[in-house]
Amino acid sequence: MKKHTNRIDKLVRWYKKFQVSKSPQMNLVWGFFLYTVIGFGLLSLPIFHKTSVGLLDNLFISTSAISTTGLVTVSVYDSYNFFGQFIIMALFQIGGIGYMTLTTYYLLFTTRNISAWHNKILGAEFTMPKTIKIRDFIKSVVVFTTVMEVLGAICFYIAFRQSGMEALKAIWFSVFHSVSAFCTAGFGLFNDSFEGYNDNVFINTVISVLAIGGSLGFIVITDIWYRITGRSQKLSFTTKIITYGFLLLLGLGTLLVYFAEPSVQGSESKLTESFFQAMTAMTTVGFNTIPTGGLSLPILLSVIFLMYIGASPSGTAGGMKITTLTAMISVLKSRLFGQRQITFFKRTIPFERLYVATSTFILYTSIIFLFTFLLTFTETFELRQILFEVASSLGTVGLSTGITSELSQWGKLMVIVLMFIGRVGVLTFGFALLERKSSNSIEVIKDDLAV
């Protein structure tokens, strides 16, 4: 008994030492890596399979789920039984809201205290303006996620039952797709995603509301709640930038697909299909109602751009983020007009935030170029297909031109790395590799702009 107690004490001391010695970024990377390995181990067990699945494919699915990407090398529905599908759903639920969120919420619920270590990890994972308190933020994440996913499951169930699906199957499909849509995971139990429902306005609307709700981010939701309850007199600068930028890009993307994409011309659901294609790229939800591989080159490049940008920081979406794009536009505008201060909407952007945004932009773009270059050595697909796959992987989108399952082993491994980096964030991953601490990325942001 004494030996057992000593072992536990040693484990606790090692854990505390690990917390102190490792940067928040390294802790975050190791946390997601651990969940990926656990998911891989579980999915590799034959008891969760319908058919035999290779080890690399199980690792690919586990990484895709924890990163909320949705790229798959095998059919989820045909390859895994109910319990295997449940494991996958649990992984992208954890990946969607952040693995630290539930732990911190539990601490708040039981002790009402958050340790300094938890604050640092959350600061590395979620970037927040000064107007939002971490305690309120965590509560809003859990409550909003629960409400949205429950309502989404109810709506999905109604839609699936109306389409003739049997009750038990409809229940599971509804829960799975509701969680997947809100977490912008892109995992589906239909082998053609939602192409069979391209003219179903109700299902398209449910997916869009869930995906937009998740991708706009918990910053926006908490900020709006503050405004509704009177705790703040106005919306934060971050919320305004995210909302305006998102609506602008989504609108432009929809119009571009509507007028320039040949595959939707003549369709009775032309507007719905155009909006959904722009929305799924912008929110990085990864579902599709028209074959992505059949898109024309101009629209394919436009979708790549939307995947590259993504949506909001501290949401479930991937990508470089709207706030980073805004900062880059502000730098360019100020330089062209010879302004000494860099401003946006008549607000000065602190140089610390510009450093973060510029670093993200350079590193994100460099990774896309590097892995596109490397994949041209291992794969025989067209450059546009490879570039699309890389942008989708790093942006944790899940859209594909249809080459994912045909990738070589080296190709799959590179995509696995891309999805993982995309989930933890390019700067977080870089800091973790260098074992460096950065006050800009590990602390709650002290001004009104989160980048």
N, C-alpha and C positions, 0 to 999 in steps of 0.2 A: 504493500500500500504506500509505504514511504517512497519507494523507487518511482512508483507511478506519479506521485505528487511532485517529486523532483523533476520528472520529465515534463510535466505540465508547466511548472515554474520556468524551466529553461525555454520552453516553446513561447511562453508569454514574454519573457525577457528578449528573446530573439525578435519577436514580432514588434515590440516597442522600439528596439534598436533599428529594425528595418524601416519603421516609420520615420525615425529621426534622420537616419543616414541617407535615405533615398529621397530624391526630389519628388514633389507632387506629380510631376509629369511621368517620372519613372514608375511611381506607384500606379498611376492611371494605366500606363501601358501594360504593366504586369497584371493588373486586375482584368483587363480585357483579354489578355493572353491566357490567363488562367481559365476564364469562362470558355474561351475557344477550345482549349485542350479538354476541358470537362465535356463540352458538347461533342467534340470529336470522339472521345472515349465512349460515350453513351451511344452515339449514332453508329459506332463500329460494331456494336453488339448485334448478332444475328436475330435476336428476339424482337428487335424493332424494325426488321426488314420484311418486305413482301417478296423481294427478289434480292439476289446477291448484289452488294454495292462495294466497289473498291475502296481501299483506305484513303487514297488521294481524293476521291469524290466525297467521302465523308468529311474529310478535312475542309474541302472546298465549301460544302454546304454549311458546316459549322461556322466557318469564318464569314460566309455570306450572311448568315443569320445574325450573328453577334454584331456585325457591322451594318445591319439593316440594308443590305444591298439588294438581294433578290436574284442575283445571277445564279444559275444552277447548271450543273453538268449532267444531272439525271432528273427524271420526273419525280417530284416530291410525292405526288399522290400514288404513282405506280410503284415506287421504290420503298416507301416507308409505310408501316401500318399506323394505326391511330396513335399509339404511344410514341412512335418515332416522329410523327407530325406534331404531337404535343410538345416534345422536346425542342423541335425547331421553333415552334411558336414561343416557347418560354425564352429561348435564346434571343429572338428578335424583340421580344418585350423588354428584356433586360438591356439589350443594346439600344433600344429606342429611347428609353427614359434615363439611361445612364445607370451603371451598376452601383454607384454610390448613393443614388437617390433613395431607394427603399431602405437602405441601412440607416441613412440619416433621418428619414421620416420615422423609423422605428425608435431611434434615439430621442427624437423630439416628443414622440407619443409617450414614451416610458419615463424619460428623465428630464425632458424639456431643455436639455443642454446639448450643444454641439461642440466637440473638441476642436482645438486649433488645427489638428491634423485633418479632420474632416472638412473644415473650412478651406484649407489649402487645396485639398483634392477637388472639392467642388468648384473652387476658383479656377483650377486648371481645366476642368471639364466644361463649366458654364461661365460665360462672360457676361457680366451684368453691370448696368449703370448704377450710379450711387443712389438713385431714387428707390431701388428695390432691395428689401432686406432678404437675406438668405433664408431665414426662417419662413417668411411668407412665400418665398419662391418655391421652396421644397413642398410646402403644403399645396400650393396651386398646381404643381406638376402632378402630384398623386391624385388629387381630387379631379382635376380637369381630364386627366388621362382616363380615369375610371368612368366618369360620366360620358365622355365621348365614345369610348369603346363599347359601353353597354348600349347606348342609344344606337350606335352604328350596327351592332349585332342584331338588335330588334328590327331595324330597317332592312338589313340584309335578309333576315329570316322571312319577312313579309314578301320581299321581292323574289326570293328563291322559291317560296311556296307558290307564288303566283305563276312562276315559270314551270311548275309541275314537279319540282324536286320533292322527294319523300321527306317526312318530318324530321326523323333522326339525322339524316344526312344534312338537311337544311340547317339544323341547329349547329352542328360542328362546322360546316362551311361558313356559317354566319359569324361565329366567334373568331375563327381563324382569319378570315378576310377583314374583319373589323379591326383586329389588333394589327394585322399587317398593313392596312391602309393608314391607320393613325400613326404608326411608327415609321411610315414611309419605307416599309421593308420590301415590298414588291413580291413577296412570296405568295403564290397562289396554288390552289388545288385543281385548277383547270390547266390542261397542258397547252392551251392557246391563250393563256392569260384571260382577258375579258373580251376577246374578239367575238365570241358568240353573243355578247350583250352590247354590241356597238350601237344598236338602235334603242336600247333600254334606257330612257332618260332617267328613270328613278335610280337605277344602279349606278349610272354615271354620276349622278348628283351626290349619292351617298359617299362614293369613293372620293369625289372631289372635296366635299365638305370635311371629311375625316383627314384627308391628306393636307389640305390647306390649313386646317386647325392645328395639325401637328407640326407642319413645316414653318408656319409663321413664328412659332416658338413660344416658350413659356414666359419670356420677357414681355412680349406683347400682351399675352393673356393676363399676367399679373398686373401690368400697367393699366390695362383697361379696367380691371377689377378695382384697382385703387381709385380710378376716376369715377366709376359708377358709385362706389361706396363713400365718396367724398374725402378719401384720405390724401388725394392730390388734386390740385386745381387744373392741371393740364397734363396731356400726354407727354412722355419724355421724347427727347430728340431722337433717340434710337428707334422708338416705336414708329415715329413719323417716317423716318428714312426707310425702315423695313416695309411698312405698309405701302407708301408711295412707290418705292422701287419695285416691289412685288407686283402691284397692280399694273404698272407701266410695262414691265417685261412680259407679264402674262398676256396682257392685251395685244402687244405687238406680236408676240409669238402666235397667238390665235389667229390674228389677221393674216399673218404670213402663210400659215398652213392653209387657211381658208381660200386664199386667192392664188397661191403659188404651187400647191401640192396636187399633182395630177390624179393621185389615187383616191382623193376624196371628191373630185369633181363628178357631178352627176349623182352623188349619193343623197338619199333622202335625209340622212343624218349628218350632213356636211358640217353644220355649225357645231353639233355635239362632238363629232370626231375631231374637229380642228381644236376646239377648246381643250378636250381631254388630252390630246397629244402635247400641247403646250404645257398644260397643267402637270402632267405626269413627269415631264422633264424638269420643270421649274421646282416642283416640290420634292423631286427625286423619289417619288413613290414607286416608279418602275413598272406599273401596270400599263398595258396597251390594248387598244380596241381595234387598231389597224396594224397589219404586219410592219414592224419597224424596218425589216430588211428591204421592203419594197418602196421606201421613201426615196424621193428624188434627191440628188446630190445637194442642191441648195438648202432644202429643208433638213436633210441629214446634218449639214454643217450648222444650221440654226439650232437644231436640237442639241448638238454638241455644245454650243455656246450656252444654252440655258442650263444644261447639266453642269457645265464648268462654273457658272455663277452660283447655282443653288438658291437657297432661300435665306432663312434667318439664323443668326447665331443663337445657341441655347435652345434650339428646337430639335425636331427629329430628322430634319433634312440634312443632306450632305452638301458638297460643293464648296466653292471658295467663300461664299456668303455675299449678300447684297451690300453689307456695310463695308466690306473690303473693296468692292467695285466702286462704291460711293467715294471712299477715301482716295482711290486712284484717279477718279474723274476730277476730284477737287484739286489734287496735286497738278494735274495737267492744266486745268482751267486757270489756276493761280499762276502757273508758269507762263502760259500763253499771254495773259493779261498783265504780266509783270507785277503781280501782287506779292508783297513780302509775307503776308499772313495767308495761310491756307484756310479757306472758309467754304461752307456749304449751307445754303439756306440762311445766309448772314450769320452763321455760327462758326466761330473759330475752332478748328480741330487741333487738339494738342499734339505736339510733335511725337510724344510717346505712342499715341494711337496710330500715327502715320508710320512710325517705325514698324509696329506690329503688322499693319496692313500691307506695307511694302514688302516686308519679309515673307508674309503669307503668299502674296502675289508671285513673287520671284520663285519661291520654293515650290509652290503648287504647279506653276507653269513648267518649271524645270523637270519635275517628276513626270509630268505628262509626256514631255518630249523624250526624256530618257527611256521610259518604259515602252513608248511607241517604237523608238529606235531599237531597243533590245528585242522586242517581239517580232520585228521584221527579219531577225536572224533565225528565229525558231519556228515561225509560222509562214504559210504560203498564201494567206488571204490578201485581199486588196488593202492598200494603205488606209482608205476611208473606213473599212471595217475594223482594222486594228486600232486606229485612232478613236473610233466610236467606243470600242470595248474598253480601252484604257480610261477614257473620260468617264464612262459609266461606272467603272470599277472604283476609281479614285473619288468620284462624286457620290459613291454609294447609291447609285440610281437603280441599276438592275435592268435597264433596257439593253437589248442586244440585237444585232443584225442576224443572229442565228448561228454564230460561230462558237459560242461558249463550250458546248459539248464536244466540239471537234478540235479544241485546242490540244496541243501536245502537252506532255507532262511538265516540261519546262514552262510552257505558256500558262498552264493552270497554276503553277507555283508563283509565277510573277503576278498573276491576277489576285491570288490569295494575299500576297504582300501589299498590293495596291488597295484592296478592300480594307485591310487592317489599318493601314496608314490613314485612309480616308475616314475611318471611324474615330480614331483617337485624335485626328487633326495633324496636319503636316508640321506645324510649329511645335506642338506637344511632342510629336514623335522625334523631331529634331533635337529638342531640349533633352529628351530622355536619353537619346544616343550620346549626347555630349555630357550628360550628368550635370547640367547646368540649371541653376535656379534663376528665374526671371520674375521680378516683381510685377512686370506688366502682365504676365500670363497666369500667375498663381494667386493673385489677390483680386478681390472684388474691385472693379474699375471705379476710380474715385471721381469721375466726371459723368457727364450726361450722355456719353457716346460709348457703346460697346462695339468692339471690332472683332 
